[in-house]
Amino acid sequence: MVTVIPDEGSSREDEPLLADKELQAVNMLVDLFERRATVSFYEGEPLQALSTLAYSDTYHLQLSAATAFSEISEMDTRPVTREALEPILYLLQSAHIDVQHGASAALGNLAVNVENKLLIVRMGGLEPLIRQMLSPNIDAQINSVGCITNLATAEENKMRIAKSGALLPLTRLARSRDLRVQRNAAGALLNMTHSAEHRQQLIGAGAVPVLVELLGEDDPELQYYATTALSNIAVDDSGRQLLWDTQPGLIDALVRFVDASTIKVQCQAILTLRNLASDDQYQLQIVAHGGLDSLLPLLQSEYDPLIISAAACLRNLSIHPDNEQPILHSGILPCLVDLLTQSGNEEVQCHVISALRNLVANNDADKTPFAEAGLFDHMKAVLLSPDASDNVVAEMVAALNVFVLDDSLAPYILDGGFLELLIPLTRSPQVELQYNACVTISGLAGKAGEAADRLVQVWDRPDGGLQSYLASFLAVDEGMDPVLRSIALWTVTQLLESNSPDLVNLVTSHPSIIKNIDKIASIGSLSDSELRNSAYTTDSLVGQRMSRAFDDAYGVDPENPDENDDDIYNRMINLAQDVISLVHNQDQDVWRH
């Protein structure tokens, strides 16, 4: 209930006489508060009564108005009008700290509503809030910083907050001895880390060392705000470099949180490590400081957010070649392989298969431990599952594209029945998935000399088999991306060079494959080519790699994939001409014999 109470010790002679309008407003509000649940105080006569008290010259009436707005807004945070905010903003500029306190509490409550957040800032609410932040009064600091924390969740407000001068006092208050002030200030700093521009402004305000200091606090909320803010700062190259240059103890602090903390702090600490591990220097440092030992238990957790965070971090750590052996020796490999089928979470599966792909691609050491851990059995189970998402299938096939390049793993793919799974994917509407399926088949064709029987078995099945895929990709009257067509041509080259009479006969006796390749080979220039009309855009596949053998044979530099259309078409024609030469040479060999 709103009451007007004089200061203790004041006499009736000291009390100011209230104007009739003020007395009427007080009496109306006392009555309205008795039935507050059914009254809207942000409009009409209730708002007029509150405004009368707010604009009064009498301190006690202003305090009553500020207290009333604070209490009302605790229960009612609907969008309000400028007319409703004006008296609250007026009270915020009062000379009395307790009036300011009530007004800032009301603004903080209303600022949970998106429309109110924007209106408060548009009406000039930041400047008086910043003045309150600079007050030595703890309650004023708590409310003003809490309000700015809420305001900073609106994207439109962030630039105004950054330009208002609020970041320096927020950074200072994050070191407050009062936990409530610290929490609100740290929360406001966190809300300002969601865009690159604002992160740079925070860095300029000196927030980074303060956030790192907060990692040493015992309060889980402060730890959460600090780790999340640092995780966001670590998204930027410049942010990671600053942390590397100025915060040498950061990795140790984060690893400690991974080992012993609340779940939400653990997740954010791991995500910060993941973002930091975008850089080579951090990839090595995290492993050197015991990060792998901390990740293994989390990968075995039953809580998906922890598993996702740990798998994402490990994916980045696996990028560095020097981390391959430490990861394999840590005992993580069997856990990763099991997660492919044990986890039904798409993010986990994608992170895990990416990590495994990185580990295989990193060097030329023996990779049989991957196969012995059951990698291909688990991959096949996922690819056969009707529940596997398109993204997971795409990641799996991209990984097979890498695995097939390794001589110790290719036999497991050939003997594991993966060809039967890959051939239908050559018709996938997802260009990248289609590409990786075709390249993997091409890589397996390169092993035809060792496993010709497997390729013979899939020549006409499933879904028309290998011959149907090759014939459709080489048909000159159908639009086809020249990169995909080049993969089909390279596959034919591999089959013809397999020294397998059965495979050579299947290719050369096919009614359309060689005939269409001959047409492609006879095309003179790009401008005359009917292949110019492509069903795909070459740009969608620029930068993709076929195989080391293909790169070596046709002078492709995988580190410099920028090619124009002429280069790509000319290479396709060269491939076709090479196939025709192979066929002619084999015909001559047959004739000589």
C-alpha positions, 0 to 999 in steps of 0.5 A: 500500500502507498503511504506518505510517511514523514521523516522520523523526528520531524514535527507537524510544523515541519511537514509541508502542506499538501495541495488539494490535488496531491491529497486527492491523488494520495487518497485515490492511490490508497484505495487503488492499492487495496484492489491492485490486482484489477487496476492498470496503473500505467494509464488513465486516472491511476497514472495521473495520480502517480504522476501527481506524486512524482512531480510534487515538490514534496520529498515524501510524495516522490518517494511514495510514487517511486515505491509504488512504481517499483511495487507495481512493476514487480507484478506488471511488466507489460509494454508501457507508453511514454506517458508512463515512463516519463514520471519514472525517468523524472524520479530517477533524477531526484536529489534523494537516493532512495527516490532514485533507488525506487525509480531504477528498480521500476525501470529494471523491472519494466526492462524485461519487456523488449518494447520497454527496453527500447523505449527507456533508452530512446527517452534518455534513460541511460544518462541518469542510470550511469550517474547512479552507477557512479554513486557510492550507495550500494543499493543504487549501484545494484538497481542501476547496473541491473537495469542496464544489464536488462537493457543490454539484451536488446541489440538496438540498445547495445551501441547506445550503451557502448557510446554512453560511457557505461562500459568503464563504470560497469568494468569497475563495478565488476570488481565491487566487494558487493556480490550483487553489484558484481553479478549485475555488472558481470551480466551487463558485460556479458550482454555486450559481448554478442557482436564483434564491434561491441567486443572490441569496445569492451576490450578498449574499456579494459574488461578482459583482465577483469573478466579473467579475474572473475574466474578466481571468484567462488560464486558460480554465477560470476564464473558463468558470466565470466567464462561465457563472456570470454568465450564470446571474446575468443570468437574473434582472431584479435580477441584470441591474440589479446588473451594469448598475449596478456592472460598466460594463466587463462588455460589453467583456470579454464581446465580447473573449471572443467574438472570441478564446477557446476554443469553450466560453468563446465559447459561454458569453460569447455566452449571457451577452450573450443573457441581458443582452440581455433588457433594453433598455439592454443591447440597445443597449450590446452593439450599440454596443460591437461585438457585431454584428461579433463575432456574424457569424463565429459565425453562419457557423461549422460548430459548432452550439453556437456558431451556436445561441448567436449566433442566440439572442443576435441574437434578443434584440438584434433586439427593440430598434427602434433596432438594426434598421438597425445589424443590417441594415447589418452584413451579417447579414441574408443569413446569417440567411436562409441559415441557415433552410435551411442549418442542420438544427438546430431551435434555430437555425431558431427563433432565426433566424426569431424574429430576422427577425420582430422586425426586420420588426415593429420599424418601418415602414421599407421591408422589401423587402431581406428579400424580396430576400435570399430570405426567402420562398423559404427559408421555403417550402422549410422549410415544405415539408420533411418534416423540419421540426419542429412547433416550426419550423413554428409559428415560421415561421407566427407570423412570416408572421403578422407579415410579412403586416401589412407592405404591402411583404411581403404580395405576396411571401406571396400570390404565393409560394404560402403560402396553399396551405400555410396552409389545411391548418394551420388544422386543426392540433391545436396551438392556437397554430399553428392560430391563427397560420395563421388570422390570416395567412390573414385578413391575406392576405384583407385584401389581396384587392382587390389579389390576388383571383385568388389567393384565388379559386384556393384557394377549394376547394383544397387540403384543401377550400380556404378555403371548407372552413376558413371553413365548419367554423369557422362551423358553430354545431353544432360547439364552436369557440373564439370567438377562432378563430371571430372570425378566420373572421368577420373573414376573411369581412368582408375578402373581402366588402369586397374589391370582387371580384365573384368573391370576393363571389359565392363567399362569398354563394352558399356553402350554409352560410357566410352562413347560419351567420353569421346564426345567430351574429348572432342570438344575444342573450346569452352565457348563451343561447348554444349557442356557450358549449360550446367545444372550446377554452379561450379562455385559450389564445388570450388576448393574441394579436393579429389585425391592426391593421385588426381592432384599429382596427375593434373597439377592441381595445387590443393593449397591454391584452389582458385580456378576459373571456369576455363581451367576447370573445363579444360581439365575435364576435356584433358581427362576425357582425352586421357581416357580415350588414349587409354582405351586405344592403347588397350585395344592395340594391346589386344590386337597385338596379342 
